[in-house]
């Protein structure tokens, strides 16, 4: 799917921070991977917990990357989804092809075609355990994504 082009090309962000995710994004050669890192960065800015980026291109035809994260309240899940939409729209000029679950707020799925985003409450994430289902996918390490998470103390 990495050959799939929507006609939206990434533009350099106006406000660029010195972030470990930015340096990881710069090192990734495929556009889908860079988009996945942008999603992870937006989620991290909204204090999403346990952010996981999986490269599923070799084990699935559904997408190139899955990005999974935890939100600790329905309000936070919706805020994370909104932040991702805003950042991807600003930096990539792309909107999700489909968004599901935003009204309920316990599991939001955003489909960008080559990147699929799952924002889940802890109970849903534990119950469905998507990480175990995609165990053969390559895990992309996200620096500082798990530190501080959004988990209440």
C-alpha positions as CSV (number, residue, x, y, z in Angstrom):
1,X,0.0,0.0,0.0
2,X,2.9,2.3,0.3
3,X,2.6,3.0,-3.5
4,X,-0.9,4.3,-2.9
5,X,-0.9,8.1,-3.3
6,X,-3.9,10.2,-2.5
7,X,-2.5,13.3,-4.1
8,X,-1.7,14.8,-0.7
9,X,2.0,15.5,-0.3
10,X,3.6,16.3,3.1
11,X,4.7,19.8,3.6
12,X,7.2,20.9,6.3
13,X,5.4,22.0,9.5
14,X,5.6,25.7,10.2
15,X,6.2,25.1,13.9
16,X,8.8,22.4,14.3
17,X,9.9,21.3,17.7
18,X,13.1,19.5,18.7
19,X,11.5,16.2,19.4
20,X,12.8,12.6,19.4
21,X,9.8,11.7,17.3
22,X,10.8,14.3,14.7
23,X,14.3,12.8,14.4
24,X,12.7,9.3,14.0
25,X,10.3,10.6,11.4
26,X,13.2,12.1,9.4
27,X,15.0,8.7,9.5
28,X,12.0,6.9,8.0
29,X,12.1,6.7,4.3
30,X,8.5,5.7,3.5
31,X,5.8,8.3,3.7
32,X,3.4,6.0,5.5
33,X,6.0,5.6,8.3
34,X,6.4,9.3,8.6
35,X,2.6,9.7,8.8
36,X,2.5,7.1,11.5
37,X,5.2,9.0,13.5
38,X,3.2,12.2,13.1
39,X,0.1,10.4,14.5
40,X,2.2,9.2,17.4
41,X,3.6,12.6,18.1
42,X,0.1,14.2,18.1
43,X,-1.1,11.5,20.5
44,X,1.9,12.0,22.8
45,X,1.2,15.7,22.9
46,X,-2.3,14.8,24.3
47,X,-0.7,12.5,26.9
48,X,-1.8,9.2,25.3
49,X,-0.4,6.2,27.1
50,X,1.3,3.1,25.7
51,X,1.7,4.4,22.2
52,X,2.6,1.6,19.8
53,X,3.5,1.8,16.1
54,X,3.3,-1.5,14.2
55,X,4.5,-1.9,10.6
56,X,2.0,-4.4,9.3
57,X,2.7,-4.0,5.6
58,X,4.5,-7.4,5.5
59,X,1.8,-9.3,7.3
60,X,-1.4,-7.6,6.1
61,X,-2.9,-5.8,3.1
62,X,-5.1,-3.6,5.2
63,X,-2.6,-0.9,5.8
64,X,1.2,-0.2,6.1
65,X,1.1,0.9,9.8
66,X,-1.2,0.6,12.8
67,X,-0.8,3.1,15.6
68,X,-2.4,2.1,18.9
69,X,-2.6,4.1,22.1
70,X,-4.6,4.4,25.3
71,X,-6.7,7.2,26.5
72,X,-7.7,7.2,30.2
73,X,-11.2,8.8,29.8
74,X,-13.7,9.2,27.0
75,X,-13.0,12.9,26.9
76,X,-9.2,12.2,26.5
77,X,-9.9,9.6,23.8
78,X,-11.9,12.2,21.8
79,X,-9.2,14.9,22.5
80,X,-6.5,12.6,21.2
81,X,-8.5,11.8,18.1
82,X,-9.1,15.5,17.5
83,X,-5.4,16.3,18.0
84,X,-4.4,13.6,15.5
85,X,-6.9,14.9,12.9
86,X,-5.6,18.5,13.4
87,X,-1.9,17.7,13.2
88,X,-2.3,15.4,10.2
89,X,-4.5,17.9,8.4
90,X,-2.0,20.7,9.1
91,X,1.2,18.8,8.3
92,X,0.0,16.4,5.6
93,X,-3.2,18.0,4.3
94,X,-5.0,14.7,4.8
95,X,-8.3,13.9,6.5
96,X,-9.2,10.4,7.6
97,X,-11.0,8.3,5.0
98,X,-13.3,7.1,7.8
99,X,-13.6,7.7,11.6
100,X,-15.6,5.4,13.8
101,X,-16.5,5.4,17.5
102,X,-16.0,9.1,18.2
103,X,-19.5,9.5,19.7
104,X,-19.0,6.6,22.2
105,X,-15.4,7.6,23.0
106,X,-14.3,4.2,24.3
107,X,-12.5,3.2,21.1
108,X,-11.9,5.6,18.2
109,X,-10.6,4.2,14.9
110,X,-9.2,6.6,12.3
111,X,-8.5,5.2,8.8
112,X,-6.0,7.1,6.7
113,X,-5.6,4.4,4.2
114,X,-2.0,3.5,4.7
115,X,-2.1,4.2,8.5
116,X,-4.9,3.0,10.8
117,X,-5.2,4.5,14.2
118,X,-6.7,2.9,17.3
119,X,-7.4,5.0,20.4
120,X,-8.8,2.9,23.1
121,X,-9.7,3.0,26.8
122,X,-7.7,0.6,28.9
123,X,-10.5,-1.9,29.3
124,X,-11.1,-2.2,25.5
125,X,-7.4,-2.3,24.8
126,X,-6.9,-5.2,27.3
127,X,-10.0,-7.1,26.1
128,X,-9.3,-6.9,22.4
129,X,-5.5,-7.2,22.7
130,X,-4.7,-6.2,19.1
131,X,-1.0,-6.2,19.9
132,X,-1.1,-10.0,20.3
133,X,-3.1,-10.4,17.1
134,X,-0.4,-8.5,15.2
135,X,2.5,-10.2,17.0
136,X,4.3,-10.8,13.7
137,X,4.3,-7.1,12.8
138,X,7.5,-5.1,13.2
139,X,7.3,-2.8,16.2
140,X,8.7,0.7,15.7
141,X,10.2,2.1,18.9
142,X,8.9,5.5,19.9
143,X,11.3,7.4,22.1
144,X,9.7,9.0,25.2
145,X,6.2,8.0,24.1
146,X,5.6,5.8,27.2
147,X,7.2,8.2,29.6
148,X,4.7,10.1,31.6
149,X,1.8,8.6,29.6
150,X,-1.5,10.1,30.4
151,X,-2.2,7.7,33.2
152,X,-3.7,9.3,36.3
153,X,-1.7,9.0,39.4
